[in-house]
Amino acid sequence: MAPVFTAQIVLRTSVYTRRMSPSGADYPAVVEVVVEIPRGSRNKYEWDEASEVFRLDRVLASAVHYNFDYGYINDTRAGDGDHTDALLLIDEPTFPGCHVWARPIGGLEMRDEHGEDFKVLCVAVGDPHQAHVERLDQVRPHRLVEIEHFFNTYKLLEAKETDVLGWRDAERAREVLVADRSTWRRERDAVHGAAPR
């Protein structure tokens, strides 16, 4: 008789069914990603913080598309003056403006025409196909190569250069997030006065 294989499903307390605040105790282990660009799009949408709307920045000139959802991490400020960039692994594309609870698992260190550019790679905790992923080595290696290839090529026909320096681990991503949250808080406090934490 042939052996019978059964799938063992490990049920954890669902991290996305309770109310979480990325500015609370769960941060930076869980963050709130705001999606600007859904996977499969060639349109580069950006959040216009001053006007509080999503705008079409441009259509990518190269024959490539975003192979991940792309956006930013709420309540952060990176060195380039924007919110911290986020790459979101999720099985189905979302939409511009969608807020997603996500777990940072690493980051892609880059340089572009504006200087250093760290992009935090996250998985959607509400996606059962991604929720178990906690480290870069749990992502299909070719998926990481595809993401690197995208960033090496997506600006080629726009006469802009990017330099992909490589993947960094989850600990480095959390360090960046803590620093970028602190920068955002200092900025907020300077404008609105110190807020209770």
DRENDO-1510 file (C-alpha; in Angstrom, 1 decimal, always signed):
<recs>
REC; n; res; u; v; w
REC; 1; MET; +0.0; +0.0; +0.0 .
REC; 2; ALA; +1.3; +3.5; -0.9 .
REC; 3; PRO; +2.0; +5.8; +2.0 .
REC; 4; VAL; -0.6; +8.5; +2.6 .
REC; 5; PHE; +0.7; +12.0; +2.9 .
REC; 6; THR; -1.2; +14.6; +4.7 .
REC; 7; ALA; -0.6; +18.3; +4.9 .
REC; 8; GLN; +0.0; +19.6; +8.4 .
REC; 9; ILE; -1.4; +23.0; +9.0 .
REC; 10; VAL; -0.1; +25.0; +11.9 .
REC; 11; LEU; -2.6; +27.5; +13.0 .
REC; 12; ARG; -1.3; +30.5; +14.8 .
REC; 13; THR; -3.2; +33.3; +16.4 .
REC; 14; SER; -4.1; +35.4; +13.5 .
REC; 15; VAL; -1.9; +38.5; +13.6 .
REC; 16; TYR; -4.2; +40.5; +11.4 .
REC; 17; THR; -7.5; +40.0; +13.2 .
REC; 18; ARG; -6.7; +42.2; +16.2 .
REC; 19; ARG; -6.3; +45.9; +16.1 .
REC; 20; MET; -2.7; +46.8; +15.6 .
REC; 21; SER; -0.9; +50.1; +15.4 .
REC; 22; PRO; +2.4; +50.3; +13.6 .
REC; 23; SER; +3.3; +53.1; +15.9 .
REC; 24; GLY; +2.7; +50.9; +18.9 .
REC; 25; ALA; +4.5; +47.9; +20.4 .
REC; 26; ASP; +4.3; +45.8; +17.2 .
REC; 27; TYR; +6.4; +48.3; +15.2 .
REC; 28; PRO; +8.8; +47.6; +13.4 .
REC; 29; ALA; +7.9; +43.9; +13.4 .
REC; 30; VAL; +4.6; +44.8; +11.8 .
REC; 31; VAL; +4.2; +47.9; +9.7 .
REC; 32; GLU; +1.4; +49.6; +7.8 .
REC; 33; VAL; +2.1; +49.6; +4.0 .
REC; 34; VAL; +0.2; +52.1; +1.9 .
REC; 35; VAL; +0.2; +50.7; -1.7 .
REC; 36; GLU; +0.8; +53.2; -4.5 .
REC; 37; ILE; +1.4; +50.8; -7.4 .
REC; 38; PRO; -0.3; +47.4; -7.7 .
REC; 39; ARG; +1.7; +44.4; -9.1 .
REC; 40; GLY; +1.4; +44.2; -12.9 .
REC; 41; SER; +1.3; +47.9; -13.5 .
REC; 42; ARG; +3.5; +50.1; -15.7 .
REC; 43; ASN; +2.0; +53.2; -14.2 .
REC; 44; LYS; +4.1; +54.8; -11.5 .
REC; 45; TYR; +1.6; +56.3; -9.0 .
REC; 46; GLU; +2.9; +58.4; -6.1 .
REC; 47; TRP; +1.2; +59.8; -3.0 .
REC; 48; ASP; +1.2; +63.6; -3.2 .
REC; 49; GLU; +1.5; +64.4; +0.5 .
REC; 50; ALA; +0.8; +68.1; +0.2 .
REC; 51; SER; -2.4; +67.6; -1.8 .
REC; 52; GLU; -3.3; +64.3; -0.1 .
REC; 53; VAL; -4.1; +62.5; -3.4 .
REC; 54; PHE; -2.5; +59.8; -5.5 .
REC; 55; ARG; -1.0; +61.1; -8.8 .
REC; 56; LEU; +0.3; +59.4; -11.9 .
REC; 57; ASP; +4.0; +60.3; -11.9 .
REC; 58; ARG; +4.7; +58.6; -15.2 .
REC; 59; VAL; +4.3; +55.4; -17.3 .
REC; 60; LEU; +7.5; +53.4; -17.2 .
REC; 61; ALA; +9.3; +53.9; -20.5 .
REC; 62; SER; +11.0; +50.5; -20.4 .
REC; 63; ALA; +9.0; +47.3; -21.3 .
REC; 64; VAL; +8.8; +46.2; -17.7 .
REC; 65; HIS; +6.1; +46.2; -15.0 .
REC; 66; TYR; +6.1; +46.2; -11.2 .
REC; 67; ASN; +6.2; +42.5; -10.2 .
REC; 68; PHE; +5.2; +43.3; -6.6 .
REC; 69; ASP; +3.0; +45.8; -4.9 .
REC; 70; TYR; +4.9; +49.0; -4.3 .
REC; 71; GLY; +4.3; +51.8; -1.8 .
REC; 72; TYR; +5.5; +53.3; +1.4 .
REC; 73; ILE; +5.5; +52.6; +5.1 .
REC; 74; ASN; +3.1; +54.9; +7.0 .
REC; 75; ASP; +4.5; +57.4; +9.5 .
REC; 76; THR; +8.1; +57.2; +8.3 .
REC; 77; ARG; +10.5; +59.7; +6.7 .
REC; 78; ALA; +13.5; +58.4; +4.7 .
REC; 79; GLY; +16.7; +60.3; +3.8 .
REC; 80; ASP; +15.3; +61.4; +0.4 .
REC; 81; GLY; +12.4; +63.2; +2.1 .
REC; 82; ASP; +9.7; +60.7; +1.2 .
REC; 83; HIS; +8.2; +58.0; +3.3 .
REC; 84; THR; +10.2; +54.8; +3.5 .
REC; 85; ASP; +9.7; +52.7; +0.3 .
REC; 86; ALA; +8.1; +49.3; +0.6 .
REC; 87; LEU; +8.0; +46.3; -1.7 .
REC; 88; LEU; +5.0; +44.1; -0.8 .
REC; 89; LEU; +4.8; +40.4; -1.6 .
REC; 90; ILE; +1.2; +39.4; -1.8 .
REC; 91; ASP; -0.5; +36.8; -4.1 .
REC; 92; GLU; -3.0; +39.1; -5.6 .
REC; 93; PRO; -2.4; +42.8; -6.6 .
REC; 94; THR; -4.2; +45.4; -4.4 .
REC; 95; PHE; -4.9; +49.0; -5.5 .
REC; 96; PRO; -3.5; +52.5; -4.9 .
REC; 97; GLY; -4.4; +53.6; -1.4 .
REC; 98; CYS; -4.9; +50.1; +0.0 .
REC; 99; HIS; -3.5; +49.8; +3.6 .
REC; 100; VAL; -1.9; +46.5; +4.3 .
REC; 101; TRP; -0.4; +45.1; +7.6 .
REC; 102; ALA; +2.9; +43.7; +6.6 .
REC; 103; ARG; +6.0; +42.1; +8.1 .
REC; 104; PRO; +9.4; +43.4; +7.0 .
REC; 105; ILE; +11.7; +40.5; +6.1 .
REC; 106; GLY; +14.6; +42.4; +4.5 .
REC; 107; GLY; +15.5; +45.2; +2.3 .
REC; 108; LEU; +17.1; +46.1; -1.0 .
REC; 109; GLU; +19.9; +48.7; -0.8 .
REC; 110; MET; +20.2; +50.9; -3.8 .
REC; 111; ARG; +21.4; +54.3; -5.1 .
REC; 112; ASP; +19.6; +56.4; -7.6 .
REC; 113; GLU; +19.7; +59.9; -9.0 .
REC; 114; HIS; +18.6; +61.2; -5.5 .
REC; 115; GLY; +21.2; +59.3; -3.5 .
REC; 116; GLU; +20.9; +56.3; -1.2 .
REC; 117; ASP; +17.6; +54.5; -1.5 .
REC; 118; PHE; +16.6; +51.6; +0.9 .
REC; 119; LYS; +13.5; +49.6; -0.1 .
REC; 120; VAL; +12.0; +47.5; +2.7 .
REC; 121; LEU; +10.7; +44.1; +1.5 .
REC; 122; CYS; +7.6; +43.0; +3.3 .
REC; 123; VAL; +5.1; +40.2; +3.2 .
REC; 124; ALA; +1.3; +40.7; +3.7 .
REC; 125; VAL; +0.3; +39.1; +7.0 .
REC; 126; GLY; -3.2; +38.8; +5.7 .
REC; 127; ASP; -2.1; +36.5; +2.9 .
REC; 128; PRO; -1.9; +32.9; +4.0 .
REC; 129; HIS; +0.6; +32.2; +1.2 .
REC; 130; GLN; +3.0; +34.8; +2.6 .
REC; 131; ALA; +2.2; +35.1; +6.3 .
REC; 132; HIS; +4.7; +32.4; +7.3 .
REC; 133; VAL; +7.6; +34.2; +5.7 .
REC; 134; GLU; +9.9; +35.9; +8.2 .
REC; 135; ARG; +13.3; +36.0; +6.5 .
REC; 136; LEU; +14.7; +36.6; +3.0 .
REC; 137; ASP; +15.9; +33.0; +2.7 .
REC; 138; GLN; +12.2; +31.9; +2.9 .
REC; 139; VAL; +11.5; +33.8; -0.4 .
REC; 140; ARG; +12.0; +31.9; -3.6 .
REC; 141; PRO; +15.5; +32.9; -4.7 .
REC; 142; HIS; +14.4; +33.6; -8.3 .
REC; 143; ARG; +11.8; +36.1; -6.9 .
REC; 144; LEU; +14.5; +38.1; -5.4 .
REC; 145; VAL; +16.5; +38.1; -8.6 .
REC; 146; GLU; +13.4; +39.3; -10.5 .
REC; 147; ILE; +13.0; +42.2; -8.2 .
REC; 148; GLU; +16.7; +43.1; -8.5 .
REC; 149; HIS; +16.4; +42.9; -12.3 .
REC; 150; PHE; +13.4; +45.2; -12.3 .
REC; 151; PHE; +15.3; +47.9; -10.4 .
REC; 152; ASN; +18.3; +47.5; -12.6 .
REC; 153; THR; +16.3; +48.0; -15.8 .
REC; 154; TYR; +13.1; +50.1; -15.1 .
REC; 155; LYS; +14.8; +53.5; -15.7 .
REC; 156; LEU; +17.1; +52.6; -18.5 .
REC; 157; LEU; +15.1; +54.3; -21.2 .
REC; 158; GLU; +14.6; +57.4; -19.0 .
REC; 159; ALA; +18.3; +58.3; -18.9 .
REC; 160; LYS; +18.3; +57.7; -15.2 .
REC; 161; GLU; +20.7; +55.4; -13.4 .
REC; 162; THR; +20.1; +53.0; -10.5 .
REC; 163; ASP; +22.7; +51.0; -8.7 .
REC; 164; VAL; +21.4; +47.9; -6.9 .
REC; 165; LEU; +23.8; +47.2; -4.0 .
REC; 166; GLY; +22.1; +44.0; -2.8 .
REC; 167; TRP; +19.7; +42.5; -0.2 .
REC; 168; ARG; +20.0; +43.2; +3.5 .
REC; 169; ASP; +18.4; +41.1; +6.3 .
REC; 170; ALA; +15.3; +41.8; +8.4 .
REC; 171; GLU; +17.4; +43.2; +11.2 .
REC; 172; ARG; +18.9; +45.9; +8.9 .
REC; 173; ALA; +15.4; +46.7; +7.6 .
REC; 174; ARG; +14.1; +47.1; +11.2 .
REC; 175; GLU; +17.0; +49.4; +12.0 .
REC; 176; VAL; +16.1; +51.6; +9.0 .
REC; 177; LEU; +12.5; +51.6; +10.0 .
REC; 178; VAL; +13.2; +52.7; +13.6 .
REC; 179; ALA; +15.5; +55.5; +12.3 .
REC; 180; ASP; +12.9; +56.6; +9.7 .
REC; 181; ARG; +10.1; +56.6; +12.3 .
REC; 182; SER; +12.2; +58.8; +14.6 .
REC; 183; THR; +12.8; +61.2; +11.8 .
REC; 184; TRP; +9.1; +61.4; +11.0 .
REC; 185; ARG; +8.3; +62.0; +14.7 .
REC; 186; ARG; +10.8; +64.8; +15.0 .
REC; 187; GLU; +9.4; +66.4; +11.8 .
REC; 188; ARG; +5.8; +66.0; +13.1 .
REC; 189; ASP; +6.7; +67.4; +16.6 .
REC; 190; ALA; +8.4; +70.4; +15.0 .
REC; 191; VAL; +5.3; +71.2; +13.0 .
REC; 192; HIS; +2.6; +70.3; +15.5 .
REC; 193; GLY; +4.3; +70.3; +18.9 .
REC; 194; ALA; +5.2; +67.2; +20.8 .
REC; 195; ALA; +2.5; +64.5; +20.8 .
REC; 196; PRO; +1.9; +61.9; +23.5 .
REC; 197; ARG; +3.4; +58.5; +22.6 .
</recs>
